[in-house]
C-alpha cells in the first residue's frame, strides 16, 4: 500500500503544532497576566494548530467544511509573526529575546520559521485556501483587533514588566517606549501589512491554480 504524501505532511504538521501548543501551556511563562498568550507568536501557533486540525478532518473525511477564510488568516498571521520577529531581532535582538540570544533553539526555529512555513505551504499549494478574501480579511480584523484590545486594555494595565520610558506591561518592550498615538500607527501599519500579504498570497494562489489546476474530484 502506497503512502499518501499529503496525509503524511498534514499529520506531521498537525503533531508538531499540537506538541508545541502543549509545550507552551506547560512550560510557558505564566508569571505575568496573560502568560505566553501576550505574544502574537503564540496566537499564530494556536491558529495554525486549529487550522491543521480542520485540514486533517477534511483529509480523513470527518468534515466537509473547508475553513478557507480561517486557514488563509492563519497563514497570513504566521507570516506576519515571521516578518515582525526577524525584523525586530536583526534591529535589536534584546527587544524580542530579552537577553539578546536564544535559550531554546528548537522553539525559535519552529515558531519563527518552520511552523509558519508549514501552514503557508498547505494554505497556498495543497488546500488552496485563498478563495474567500473577504472572509480571510474579516478573520484578520477579528484576531488582530482582539489581540490589540487585550494588549491595551488588559495586559498593559495589569502587568508591571517589561517597563519602558512611557509605560509598562506591554509584552514587547519597545511598545512601552511609545505613546498611544505612536502605538496606533504601529498597529495600523502592521494590519495594513497583513492585508497586503493577503492580496499577495491570493495572487500567488491564483497563478498556481492557473498553472496547476486541481484534479477533478472522483
C-alpha positions, 0 to 999 in steps of 0.5 A, spaced: 500 500 500 502 506 497 503 512 502 499 518 501 504 524 501 499 529 503 496 525 509 503 524 511 505 532 511 498 534 514 499 529 520 506 531 521 504 538 521 498 537 525 503 533 531 508 538 531 503 544 532 499 540 537 506 538 541 508 545 541 501 548 543 502 543 549 509 545 550 507 552 551 501 551 556 506 547 560 512 550 560 510 557 558 511 563 562 505 564 566 508 569 571 505 575 568 497 576 566 496 573 560 502 568 560 505 566 553 498 568 550 501 576 550 505 574 544 502 574 537 507 568 536 503 564 540 496 566 537 499 564 530 501 557 533 494 556 536 491 558 529 495 554 525 494 548 530 486 549 529 487 550 522 491 543 521 486 540 525 480 542 520 485 540 514 486 533 517 478 532 518 477 534 511 483 529 509 480 523 513 473 525 511 470 527 518 468 534 515 466 537 509 467 544 511 473 547 508 475 553 513 478 557 507 477 564 510 480 561 517 486 557 514 488 563 509 488 568 516 492 563 519 497 563 514 497 570 513 498 571 521 504 566 521 507 570 516 506 576 519 509 573 526 515 571 521 516 578 518 515 582 525 520 577 529 526 577 524 525 584 523 525 586 530 531 581 532 536 583 526 534 591 529 535 589 536 535 582 538 534 584 546 527 587 544 524 580 542 529 575 546 530 579 552 537 577 553 539 578 546 540 570 544 536 564 544 535 559 550 531 554 546 533 553 539 528 548 537 522 553 539 525 559 535 526 555 529 519 552 529 515 558 531 519 563 527 520 559 521 518 552 520 511 552 523 509 558 519 512 555 513 508 549 514 501 552 514 503 557 508 505 551 504 498 547 505 494 554 505 497 556 498 499 549 494 495 543 497 488 546 500 488 552 496 485 556 501 485 563 498 478 563 495 474 567 500 478 574 501 473 577 504 472 572 509 480 571 510 480 579 511 474 579 516 478 573 520 484 578 520 480 584 523 477 579 528 484 576 531 488 582 530 483 587 533 482 582 539 489 581 540 490 589 540 484 590 545 487 585 550 494 588 549 491 595 551 486 594 555 488 588 559 495 586 559 498 593 559 494 595 565 495 589 569 502 587 568 508 591 571 514 588 566 517 589 561 517 597 563 519 602 558 520 610 558 512 611 557 509 605 560 509 598 562 506 591 561 506 591 554 509 584 552 514 587 547 518 592 550 519 597 545 511 598 545 512 601 552 517 606 549 511 609 545 505 613 546 498 611 544 498 615 538 505 612 536 502 605 538 496 606 533 500 607 527 504 601 529 498 597 529 495 600 523 501 599 519 502 592 521 494 590 519 495 594 513 501 589 512 497 583 513 492 585 508 497 586 503 500 579 504 493 577 503 492 580 496 499 577 495 498 570 497 491 570 493 495 572 487 500 567 488 494 562 489 491 564 483 497 563 478 498 556 481 491 554 480 492 557 473 498 553 472 496 547 476 489 546 476 486 541 481 484 534 479 477 533 478 474 530 484 472 522 483 
